Amino acid sequence: MRIDIDRDSCVGAGQCALAAPDVFTQDDDGFSELLPGSEDGAGDPMVREAVRVCPVGAIAVIQD
């Protein structure tokens, strides 16, 4: 599994970082980014919740 963030779509709502704070953070401009080492979701069950709550659908989980 890997996580893809469409940075062109992200509006910086921060819902991903609230839902899965061990995987997502926000950069200096407020946009979503993955924490180092969490590109595969780091086994966090809340990753799918973060995908669900993103208001613009900027996050996708891709099964490898």
BELQUIJO-V736305 format. One record per residue. N is the residue number from 1. RES is the residue in one small letter. PHI is phi in degrees with one decimal (999 if undefined). OMEGA is omega in degrees with one decimal (NA if undefined). NEAR is the number of other ideal C-beta (glycine too) atoms within 12 Angstrom. Layout:
n:N res:RES phi:PHI omega:OMEGA near:NEAR
n:N res:RES phi:PHI omega:OMEGA near:NEAR
This chain:
n:1 res:m phi:999 omega:171.2 near:20
n:2 res:r phi:-139.4 omega:-177.4 near:18
n:3 res:i phi:-108.2 omega:177.7 near:33
n:4 res:d phi:-118.8 omega:176.6 near:26
n:5 res:i phi:-112.5 omega:176.1 near:35
n:6 res:d phi:-82.7 omega:-175.3 near:19
n:7 res:r phi:-68.2 omega:176.0 near:19
n:8 res:d phi:-75.6 omega:-179.8 near:12
n:9 res:s phi:-92.4 omega:-175.4 near:18
n:10 res:c phi:-59.0 omega:178.7 near:29
n:11 res:v phi:-109.0 omega:177.0 near:22
n:12 res:g phi:77.7 omega:179.9 near:24
n:13 res:a phi:-67.0 omega:176.6 near:23
n:14 res:g phi:81.1 omega:-179.0 near:25
n:15 res:q phi:-64.8 omega:179.1 near:26
n:16 res:c phi:-64.9 omega:-179.7 near:44
n:17 res:a phi:-67.2 omega:175.8 near:31
n:18 res:l phi:-73.8 omega:-177.5 near:19
n:19 res:a phi:-75.8 omega:-176.7 near:25
n:20 res:a phi:-137.3 omega:-175.0 near:32
n:21 res:p phi:-67.0 omega:176.6 near:22
n:22 res:d phi:-84.2 omega:-177.6 near:22
n:23 res:v phi:-118.3 omega:-174.4 near:35
n:24 res:f phi:-110.5 omega:171.0 near:38
n:25 res:t phi:-143.6 omega:175.6 near:23
n:26 res:q phi:-120.7 omega:179.8 near:23
n:27 res:d phi:-76.7 omega:-177.0 near:17
n:28 res:d phi:-61.1 omega:178.4 near:8
n:29 res:d phi:-93.5 omega:177.8 near:12
n:30 res:g phi:92.2 omega:-178.2 near:16
n:31 res:f phi:-90.1 omega:-176.7 near:26
n:32 res:s phi:-65.2 omega:170.1 near:41
n:33 res:e phi:-151.9 omega:180.0 near:26
n:34 res:l phi:-85.6 omega:173.5 near:32
n:35 res:l phi:-70.7 omega:179.0 near:24
n:36 res:p phi:-54.2 omega:178.7 near:11
n:37 res:g phi:84.7 omega:-178.1 near:13
n:38 res:s phi:-113.0 omega:-178.6 near:27
n:39 res:e phi:-60.7 omega:179.4 near:21
n:40 res:d phi:-100.4 omega:179.5 near:19
n:41 res:g phi:91.4 omega:176.8 near:31
n:42 res:a phi:51.9 omega:178.6 near:22
n:43 res:g phi:70.6 omega:-176.7 near:13
n:44 res:d phi:-77.7 omega:-179.4 near:26
n:45 res:p phi:-68.2 omega:-178.0 near:16
n:46 res:m phi:-85.1 omega:179.4 near:26
n:47 res:v phi:-59.6 omega:-179.8 near:35
n:48 res:r phi:-65.0 omega:175.1 near:21
n:49 res:e phi:-66.7 omega:177.5 near:22
n:50 res:a phi:-62.0 omega:176.2 near:36
n:51 res:v phi:-61.4 omega:-176.8 near:31
n:52 res:r phi:-64.5 omega:-174.5 near:17
n:53 res:v phi:-86.7 omega:177.9 near:23
n:54 res:c phi:-63.6 omega:-174.2 near:33
n:55 res:p phi:-68.5 omega:-179.6 near:19
n:56 res:v phi:-117.3 omega:177.6 near:21
n:57 res:g phi:65.9 omega:-176.1 near:22
n:58 res:a phi:-83.3 omega:-176.7 near:27
n:59 res:i phi:-115.1 omega:176.7 near:38
n:60 res:a phi:-133.4 omega:172.3 near:24
n:61 res:v phi:-103.1 omega:-177.5 near:28
n:62 res:i phi:-111.8 omega:178.2 near:16
n:63 res:q phi:-82.4 omega:178.9 near:11
n:64 res:d phi:-85.9 omega:NA near:10
